Amino acid sequence: CPRAGQWRSLFSGFRVLGLYSDHVPHALRYHKKHREFYVVTSVGKCFHTFNVNRLGIVAVSNSLSEDISCLAADRMLVFAAAGRMVFAFAKNKEVVMRFHGHQQDVRLLLPLGDQLISADSGGDVIVWDVQSGEIYLRLQFDTATFDLSAMMHPSTYLNKVLLGSSQGALQLWNIKTSKLLYTFPGWSVGVTVLQQSPAVDVVGIGTATGRIIIHNIRLDETLMSFTQDWGPISSLAFRTDGPPIMASGSPQGHIAFWDLERRQLVTQHRNVHSTAIAGATFLHGEPLLVTNGADNAIKVWILDQEGGGARLLRSRQGHSAPPTTIRHHGNDGKNILSAGQDGTLQSFSTVHERFNKNLGHGSVNKKKEKKKKKGVAYEQLRLPPITAFASAAVRQADWDSIVSCHRGRSSASTWSYSRCTMGAYHLQPPGAHRDAVATAVDITSCGNFALIGSSCGRVDVYNLQSGLHRGCYGNDKAHSGVVRGVATDTLNQLTVTTGSDWLLKFWRFKSRKQEEQLKLTAAPACMMLHRDSGMLALALDDFTLLVVDMETRRVVRKFAGHHGSINDMTFSPDGRWLVTVAMDCTIRTWDLPSGSLIDCFLVSMAPVGVSLSPTGDFLATSHVDSVGVYLWTNKSLCGPVGLRPLPTDYQPTNETLPGTAADEPQQEVTSEEADDTYESVEQLGAELVTLSLEPESRWKSLLHIDIIKRRNRPTAPPVAPPTAPFFLPTVPGLTPRFSLPMATEQDAQVELDRPMRLLKDCGPSAVSLEITALSPEGGGASHLLLAFIHMIDSMLASGRDFDLAHAYLALFLKVHLRSLSHDAVAMDTLLRLSERLESRWAELRASFDQSLCLLSYTKSALL
């Protein structure tokens, strides 16, 4: 069996879109130099850093081997726990320290000056020295009597840490002397959160029953308490910019704001997050609250409402459940529409996150949804998740441009991409067929009509501008089974449908009459049409692929190789490639002209959606158990890729998903490996010309050096050069002469290369001065002018430094052509040089013409 390393993969991982947060509470940092707050959130095996002002991502950390369980940060470092290890990150990216010592998974972290406190699920608490990474103190607690659940450092309490337990008791420890200072008996309920209040000695305590206790730990006295009806307290935060306001989070995603002065509830915000509030933090000295949750969202709230209420200032939000269907929207390839199991429809930008759009969650009735606060259940108004959708950017500014099918519903919903909201229409089939479920959808290329297939076999046509029903295909039903796919051609002349009855049918779009049908070898799972080429791809339930030519209406290609259900497929912009994804965790690329598999690789999670951008630069995939959209770079656009047909027994390689690559230790390069380093020769071939690699500023301005000198005339007189050394070697004899090195035959051969190396080290002004000084008037001689011509001739003959040779020759002729015209020997040499120039340019022109002809043919020819 061939080795997978013999083939170069066509796609390489680039980045992941739509990942912002998970269940781990965020960490907040303040950068004194930038005067800006940064929020750090965990996203699986790595963490992201966002600035709070714009919620723009500023850093992505290197990945760890396991998922991050908790985060903490101080002024310099970010600490992350993964499994039994704790890692310290510098510059929000690189691991600079690893802390080993825990025997159980670490679940709590607390930075305290030059020390770090970590606690694991086995009751082991370790105090680390951050600089050395050594253990400073180790405490062991019995989880049966004191199961550590929260910890904090009381403000102004030097070397003190307050520990809370799931049994309800609290303990105050001195970590420097390793002494238990005080034990608080608690309130017979488990402690979930400990938070320092703006007042010294006063601590906020959140419990598992929903009770919030404001306690003075110096006097061991409870000042006040509140009760939250939404279950355990998941987070607490105190406002520090003046008003005595406290915020509390709940597992249901609600936030309550409490007035500590009047000891009452100010306001409450429901469904802030669709999952539990993982973390809530007020920015110091500002009325801003940062929250994050497992619903993959970061939100910044500003408390500027009347009565102490908060409003959403900015947010970054992705899918809270894995996306099932993804498609590129528009022709620029910069936006990806994604429908997730959470029921939302979102648009992710490949350029910048500020261009992301959240079209929201579909609702049964918008008017009723506005009245949900008056007693109507919010969940009852939500539409189920989207199973299929189609979009067209042609008329999106005029009316709704997206149509979606929902799980278990007969009607299809419309969406407006330009207004980022659900549309006005629910496209419902007429009469007795309202019990059927919409299963397939397509929008015509003109953007005026939507075709919807249903589980009863109907294919209905709707006008998107008015939302009216315009007819159906066939005699009430187009298929005798479930419709699995529907598509129209570019000119709205032909409609193609396929269903579970194993039939592929061709219809006239306008008359809606059947013209022809094909019997398939198995039931189709999905269908994809490339309108420009007229190629129709069908994925069958027997894991095979068929490609049908819309012109001849015959099967032209059949592919087999997948070992699981084919979930999705996409065409390349030119229609040459067909990319498929299946439950066997493979992503395969098929070449239609050659009818062969040209690329295949494995991923860790089965892909369920795929889309290749209209520009062909990025491949987007979505996967089970992942809420992100992954981008892969098409390497054929960046350089040559050997696209050879892969054999039937090819074993694909495992590719790591973008953004989740674990750091690998760098291997030391041995002396043998260092000796194998390839060094390029100076000239690859005698028939080639080689440029000098010198910057253009060294030679491009030589002909205009006089103008440049006049413009840059110096304001100060030149400084005299340093004198030569006093002792110089001389030759013995009556006439004093300086000693010169003896010339050898090898030196004579490279004599012409030495002036060239000297000129390369000079700037434009120095080059102009050296060439001008060759004439007798400048201190040179006639034989030096002739030697310079020979040097240029040698450069042209060798083909090296082609650009410098022409630039130096142009300046030389500009300065000395008048004096050379009186020298017959020099003119004869220049004539021979001119012939060499013409022959060289003739060779280059032939090569250029051949390359341009080949390039023009490959662009225009139909391969």
N, C-alpha and C positions, 0 to 999 in steps of 0.2 A: 504494500500500500504506500503511495507517495506521502512524503512528509509535508505537513501543512506549511512549513517555513519556506518551501520552494516557490510559493506564490505570494505576491504582494497584495495585501488587501486593498480593495477599491475605496473603502470608507474608513476614516479614522475619527475617534471621539473628539468632540470640540468643547461642548459645554451643555449644561442642563438649564432649562427654563422652568419657572414657576415653583421653585423650592424656596421657602422663606422661614418656616418654623415647624417645630414638632412639639411634643409634650413636655420638653425640658424648659424650665423657667429661664428667661433671658438674663443677661448680665449687662449692666450699664456702666459706661466709662466716660470720663471727662478729660479731654485733651487740653492742657493749659495753653500750649503754644497756639493751637488752632482755635481755642476758645469755643469748643464745640463738643456736644454730647454724641456718643456712639453707642448703639445697641448691638449686642452680640447674641445671635440665636443659633441653636443647634439644628442641623438638618441631616440627621443620620450619623455618618462617620466623620463629618467635618462640621465646621461652623462658619457662618457668614457674619460680616461686620457691616452695619449700615449707619450712615449719619442720620441723626434724628431730624435735622432741618429739612432734608429732602427725601429721606428714606431711600437714598441711592446707595447701592452696594459699593463698598470701597475695598473690601478684601475678602478672599476665600481661603480658608486654611487648608493646609495639607491634610489628607485623609488619614484616619486611624484604622486599626485592624478590626475594631468593634464599634458599635453604636455608642455615641456619647450619652452618658446617664445624668450628668449634672455639669453646670458651668459656673465659673466665678471669675472675677477680674479685679485687678488692682491698677495702680497708676501705670505700671510698666508691662505687666504680663497678663495673659489670659490662661486660666487653668481649666482643663477639661478632664473629666474622669470617664474612662471606657473600660468596662470590666473591672479587673482588680488593680489597674494601673491609673496613675494620675500623670498628666502631661502638662508642661508649661510651654506656652507659645509666645514667641516674640514677634513683633510687627504684624500681629494678627494672622500669622501664616506658618512660621517655621517652629518646629519643636526644638527647644533648647535644653530641656531637662525632663527626665523621666524619673518618677518616684515609685520604687518597688517596695513592697512590704505588707500589703493587705492580702489576706487569705480569702476574703469574700468580696463581692461586688461593691464598689464605692458608690454611695448615694448622696453624700453631703460634702460640700466644700466651703471653706471660709478663709479667705486671706486676712492676715492680721499682721501688719507691718512687714518685717522680714521673715515672717513665718507663715506657713499654710497648715490649716487644720482640715483633716479629712476623716470621714466616718464611713464604715461599711455596714452591710446588713448583718454581720455577725457580732456587732457590739464593740468592734475595735476602733478606737480613736487614736490617730497618729498626728503629732505635731512635727512638721518638717521645717528644716532650715532651707529656705528657698535658694540661697546662693550655692550651698554645697550639696544639696539634695540628700543630706543625712537626716536620720530620725533624731529629733530633739527630745521627744517625750511620747510615750505610748500609754494609753489608758484602756482598760478592758471593762466592759459593762456586761452584766448578765441580761440578756434580752427578755428573760422571763419576768424580771422585776423592773428593769429600766431599758426599754427598747427605744433607742435614740431616734427621734423623728424630726427634730428641728434644732438649729443652733444659731446664735448671733453674738456679736460683740457689743455690750452696752457702752454707749458713748461716755467718754472720760474715765472709764474703768480700765486702768492700765493692766495689761496682761490678763484680763478677765474674759471669760466666755460663759454664756448662759446656754444650758442644754435643756431641751424639752423631750419628753418621752410620750410614747403612745399610751402608757398607763396613766398619764396626767401629771406626774410629778416633774418638777424642774430643779436643776442643780446649777450652782454658780461655782466655777472652778478658777483657780489661779494656775495658768499653764506654765508659769516660770518656776513656781515652787512645787507644782504637782500636788496641790492641796484642794480639798473640797471645802469651800468657804461657807456655803449655806445650801440647805435643801428646802424647796418650797413644796408643800404637800399637794398643791394643785386643787383641781375641782372635779376630780373623779371622771374626767373625760380626756380622751387623747388629744395631745397638742399637735396641730398640723403646721402652724406658722408662728414664728417669732419675728417681731419687727420693732425696731427702735423708733420712738416717737420724737418730734422736735424738742420735747421737754426732757431734760436730764433726769435720769432715774425712772422714767416712765416707759413702759414697754407694752406693745400691743400683742395679744396672744389670741390666735385663732384655734378653734377646737373642732373636733370631728362631729359635734352635734350642731354646729352652726352658731355657737355662742362666741362672741367677741368680748374679751376681757381687757380693760385698760388697767394695768397694775403698776404700782410703785414698788420696785424691787428693793429699794433701800429701806423702806418702812415695812415691806411685806403687807401692803394694804391695797385693796381693790378700789379704784377710784370710780369706775363706772363699767357697765356691761351692756351689750346689745345682742340681739338674737336675729339671725338670718334664717329665713324659712326655706332656703334652697339647698339644705344639706351642709356638708363640711365646708369650712373656710379653706379655699385653695390659695389665696394670696391676700396680703394686706399692704397698704401704702398710705403714708401720711403726707399731706400737702405742707410744703415748707416756705411758701411765699407769702404767708400772712394768715389767711382764713383757716380756722381750725377744722379742717375737713379730712376725713379718713375714707378710703375706698376699700371695699372688700369684694373678692371674687368668689365665684361658686362653680361647682362641677357642671351646672347647666349652661354656663356661658353668660350668666347675668352679672352685673356689677351694681353695687349699692354704695351710695355716698351718705356719710353720717356727719352730722354737725356735733363736734365734741363739746362745744360751749353750751348749746341748748339741749344736748343729749337726746337727739332725735334724728330720724331718717330725713334726709334732704330730698333725695330723688333716687330713682332706680332706672337702670337701662337693661332691658331684656334682650337676649339674643345678640349680645355684643360679639360673641364668638359662638360658632355652632357646636363647639366642644368645651371642655372645662377651661377656665382661665388659668393658664399655666403660670403666668407671671404678670404683676402689675407694679409699676414703679413711677413715682412722681419725680420729675426733673427738679433738681435742687434750685430753689429760688424762682421757679417758673410754674405757671398754671397748666402744665402739660402732663398728661398721664400716658405712659407707654404700656401697652398690653400685648401679649402673644398667647397663642393657644395651639393645640394639636390640630386645629382646622387649617393649618398652613397659612396663618395670617399674622401680620404685625400691624398694629393700629396705634395712632397717636391721637389723643383726645385733648381738647382745650376746654377748660372750665370758665367760659365767659357768658353762660346763659343766666337769665334772670332766675333767681331762686337757687343758684348753685349748681345748675345742671351742666352737663358736658355735651359737646358735639364733636363729631368725627372731623379731624383736621386733615389727616392724610393716612394712607394705608397702602400696604403691599399684601396682596392676597392671591393665592393659587387655589388649586383644587384641594378640597378636604378629603376626597376619595379619588382613587385612580381614574384617569381619563380613559375612555373607551374608544372614542373616534376623534381623529385629528385630520385636518385638511388645511392646506395653504389657501389664503384668501387674497385675491387680487393677482396681478401679473408681475409685481415687483419682488415677490418671494419674501417680503419682510414681516408678514403677519401670519400667524398660525391660529386657526380656530380650533378649539378643543372643547369637547363635551365630556363631562365626568359623571361618575356614579353618584356624586353629590347633587346632581340635578342642575348644575350651573353650566352656562355657556360662556367661555372666556376666550379672549384673543391675546396671544403672547407675541411680543415684538422681538425679532432677532437683532434689532439695532440697539435699543435701550429700554429699560424697564418702565420709563415714564410714558412710553407709548402703549403700554398694556391697557387692555379694556376688559371690564367685567360686565357682560350683558345681563348678569343676574340669574335668578332662579325663576323659571316659568310658573305662572299662576293660572288657575282655572278661570278666574274672573278678576280683573284688575280693580273694579269698583268694590267688590266684596273684600278684596285684600286690604283696601284702605280702611275698612271697617273692622279689621281683625281685633282692634283694641276694645271694641264694644261687645265682645263675647264670642265672635266667630273664631274657631280654632285655627291657628296659623298653619299647622301641618296639613289640615284638610284642604287648604287652598293651593298648596304647592303641587306642581306637576311632577310626575315620576321622572326618573333619569332619561336622557335622550339616548335612543338606540341608533339613529341614523339621521344625518342632516346633509343639506346641499346648500351652496352659496354661489352667488354671482355678483360681481362688483360693477356690472355694466350700468344698472339703474338704481344703485343703492342710495343715491341722493334724492330720488323721486319717490320711492316706496320701499317696502320691506324687501330685503335681498337674501334672507336666510329662511329656510323651511326645515323643520325638525319633526321627527317621529319620536313618540314617547312610549315607554314600556307600558303595555296593557291598555293603550288608549287608541280609539278609532280616529280621532281628529289629529291633524298635524298643525303645529304652531308656526307662526311667522315671527321673525325678529328683524329689527332695524340695526344694521351695523353702524350707520352714521350717527344715530341717536343713542346707541349703546343701551337698548332696552328691548323688551318683548314687544312684538307688533300688535296690530289691532285685530287680526283675524285668527280664528280657529277653523281650519279647512276640514269640514265635516262631510262625509259621504251622505248621499240622500237616502231617506226612507229606511227601508228594512235592513240595511247593511251597517247600521250604526253599532252593532255588536262586534264587528270585525276590528282587527288591530292593524294600524298602519305599520308597514314593515320596510318599505323602500321609498326613496324620494329622489327627484332630480329636478333641476331648474334649467330651462332652455338657455341657449347661448345669448339670446337677446334680452333675457331677464324679465320677460313678460308673463311666462307661464310656469306652473309647477305641476309635475306629474307625481302622483302618489299611488303606490301599490299597497294592497292590504292582504291580510291573511285569508280572506274569502276568495281571492283570485281576481278582484277588481283592480283596474288601473284608471284612476280619475284624473281629469285635467281641470286646473283652476287658474283663474286670472289673478295675478298677484296685486295688480293695482286696485281692483274692486273686491277681491276675495270671493268672487262668484264661481260656482261650478259650471264648467263649460262642456262637459260630456265625459264619456268613458269609452274604453277600447273594448271591442268585441261585442257579442250579444249579451249584455249585462255583465259578463265576466271574461277576462282575458285569459285566465288559466284556471285549471281545475284544482289547483292547490295553492299553497302560499306563494305570493310573489316575492322572489328573492332579489330582484334587481330590475331597474328601469333606467333608460338613457335615451337621449336624443342627439342627433348629429348637429353639425355646425350650422347648416342652412335650414333647420327645422323642416326637413323633408321626410326624415325617417325616424321612427321610434322603435327601440329594441326592448323587449321584456323577457324575463326568464323566471321560472317558478319551480316549485318542488315536484311538478309533474314531468320533469326531465326534458322540458321543451324550451327552445329559444325561438321567439317569434319576432318577425319583422312586420311593422305596421307603417302605413302612410300617416304622417303626423296630422294633416289637415282633415282628411276624410275618416281617419281612425279605422281603416279597413285593413285586414291582415293580407300580406302579400306572400309570405313564405314562412316556413318554420323548419328548425333543425332538431333532430332527436339527439340528446346528449347521452353519454355513456354512464352518467351518474347524476344524482341530484345536485344542482349548483348551490354553493354556499354564499357567494358574493360575485359581483360583476363590476367591471371598470372599463370605461370607454375612453380612448385617446382620440379626441375629435379631429385633430389636425391630420393624423395619419389614417384615421378610419379603422384602427385596430381595436378589437373588443376582446378583453381578457375575462375568462371565467374560472373561478376556483370551485372545484367539485368536492363532494363529500368523501371521495376515495383518495383525497390528498393529491390529485393531479391538477394540471392547469391546461386550459385550452385557449388558443388565440384564434379569433375568427376575423376574417377580412370583411368589412361591411360592404365593400364594392362587389365582390364575388359571392359573398354570403357562404363561404366555405371555411372549414377549419384548416388553417395554414401552419400552425405549430401546436405541438403537444409536449408538455414538460412533466416529468415525474422525478421525485427526489425527496419531497417532504415526508416526514414520518409522523405528522400530527395535523390536526385541523388547521387549514389556512385561514387566518383571521383577517388579513387585509392585504392590499397590493396597490402599487402606484407605478405610473409610467414616467420615464424620463421626458424632458421637454421635447426632444426630437423623435420620440417614439421608438428608439432603438433598444432601450432596456426596459425590463419589467422587474420591479423589486417586490418580493413577497415576504411576508412574515407569518410564522405558524407557531403552534403550541409545542413544537419540538425545539423551541428556543433558538431557531436559526433565522438569519436574515439572508436571503438568497437573491442574486441578481442574474437575470436571464438575458442573453443577447438574442434578439429576434432575428436579425439577418442570418446569423450563423446557426441559430437554433440550439444553442448550448449554454451551459451554466458557466459564468465567467467569474463569479465571486460568491463566497459563502463564509459566514462566521457565526460563532455561537455567542450568546449573551447569558448572563446569570438568571434573568427573569424573562419569562415568555413574553414576547411582544404581541400587543393586541391591535396596534394602529401604526400606520406608516404613511408618510407623505413626502414626496420629493418636490423641492421648490421649483416654480416655473423657470427660474434662471439656472437650475441645475447645480447650485453651489452647496446646498445643505439637504441632508436627509433627516427628517424628523421621525422619531418613534416614541410610542407610549407603551408601557409595560404593566403587567399585573403587579399588584402590591407596591406600586410607586406612583406618587402624585405628580411627578415631574414629566416634562417633555424634553427628550434628549436629542441633541443635534449632533450629526456626523458630517464631517467635511468630505466632499467629493474630491479625492486627490487627483483625479484625472484632469481637473482644471488647473492644478498647480504645477504639474510636471508629467513626464511620461510614466505611464503605468502599463505593465505588460498584461494585457487582457487575453490570456490564452484559455481555451476551453478546459474545464476541470474534468478529470476522469470520474467515472461513476463511483469508485471506491475512495473518493477524496475525503479526508478527515479534516473537518473545519477546525480552526483555532478558536480559542476562547478570548473574546474581546471584553475588556472592562468597560462598564458604562461610563460615559463622560462625567467628570466631576466626582467620581467615587474611587479613583485610583489610589491605592495605598502606597505610602512611601517605601522605597526599597533602599537598603543600605548601599552606598557607593562602593564598588569594588576597586581595590588598589590595582593600579596598572603596573605590571611587572616589567623588568627590563626587556624581556623578549617581546612583549606586546608593544613596548615603546619603539623598538627597532623596526617593527613592521609598519610604521607610519609612512604613508605614501607621500612622496614629494613630486610635484608636477615638474616636467622639464620646461626649459625656457621656450622651446619652439616645438610644437607638436608635429609639424610637417613642413617640408621645404616649400610646398605649394600654398601654404597658408600665410596670412599676415596676422601679427600679434600686436595688440595695443600696449601702451606703456604702463597702464594703470595709474598714471599720474593724474592728479586733479586737473580739471579743465582750466582752473585759474593759473596754472603754470605755463600753458601754451596758447590758450585761446585768445589772450589779449596781447600777444606779442606784436601784431601788426598795428595796434593802436596804443603802443607804449608811450609815444610822444604826447598824445592827447592826455593820457592818464598822468604823465609826469607834470604837465602844465597845470592840470587840475589839482594835483597833490604836491604843489611846490612847497618845500620845507621852509619853516619859519626861522630855524636856527642854523648856524654854519655847521658844516660836517666836522666830526671829531677825527683827529689824526689817528691813523692805525698804529698799533704798537710796533716798536722797532724790532728788528730781527735779533736773534741771540748773538751774543758777542763772539762766542767760540763756535766757528763752523769748520768742518773738516776741509783741509786743503791738500793739494797734490805737491809733493816735493819738487823743487826746480827753481830756476832763476826767475821765471815768470809766475807770480802767484795765481793759482787757479783753484776753484772750489772742487772738492771731490764729488763725483757723480757716480751712482751705482752702475755697474757694468750691465749692459743690455745683453740678453740671451735671445735665442731663436724664438722661444715661446713668448718672450716679451714683445718681440717684433710683430708677432701674429696678433696680439691683442692691443697693439699700440693705438689703433683707432677706437678701441672701446674705452680707453681712459678719458679722453675728452668728453665722451658721451656721459660717462658716470659723473664727471665734474659738472656738466650742464644740468643734469637731473637734480643735483643738490642745490642748484641756484634758483632764485625766484625770477619772475619776468624781467625786472629791472637789471638784475645781474646778468641774465642771458643776453639782453640787448647790449649791455656794456661790453661783454666778452666778444660778441659777434662784430660790433662796431670797431673794436680795437685790433681786428685782424688786418686791416689795411695799413699800408705804410704811413698814411697820415695819422693813424691812431696809435702808432708805435709798433705795428706789426710788419709783415713783409709779404711779397707777392707769393712766395711758396707756401705761406700759411693759408692764403685764400684757396690755393689749389688743394692743399691737404684737407681743408674743410669740405670741399666738393667731393673728394674721395671718401671722406667719412660718411657723408649722406648717401653716396652710391653703395657703400658697404652695408649701411642700414637697410636700404631698399632691397639689396640682393638677399640679405638674410631674412627679411620679412619681419624683423623685430622692431618694436617702438615705431610703428607705422605712423601714428598720429604726430609724434614729436618730430620725426624726419620731415614731414610736410610743413609743420609749423616753423621749424628752424630754417628750412630752405626758403620759405616765403619771406622771412625777415632778412635772410642773407642776400637774396636777390634785390629786395627793396633798398638795402643800404649800399651794396657793392656792384650792382649791375652796370652802372655807368663806367666805372673804372675797369671792370672785367671785359667790356666790349673792345678794349684796345689790346687785349692779351689773346693772341691766336691760340696758344696752348689751352688756356682756361676756357675759351669758347668751344674748342673741340671737345673738351671734357664735359662741358655743360650739354652739348648736343647728345653725347652718349648717355648722359644722365636723363635727358628728356625722353630718349627712346625707352629707357628702362621704366620710367614713370608711365608712359603710354601702355607698355605691355602689361605692367602690374594692374593698371586700372581696367584694361580690357579683360583680364582674368577675373577681377572682382565684379565687373559689370555682368559677365556671363553667369557667375555664381548667384548674384542678386536676382537676375532675371529668371533663372531656373527656380529659385526658391519662391519668388513671387508667383510664378506660374503654377507651381505645385500647390501653394496656399490658396490661390484663387480657385483652383479645380476642386480642392477638398471642401471649400465653402459652398460652391454652387452645385457640385455633382450630387446626384441622388444615389447614395450608396445603399 
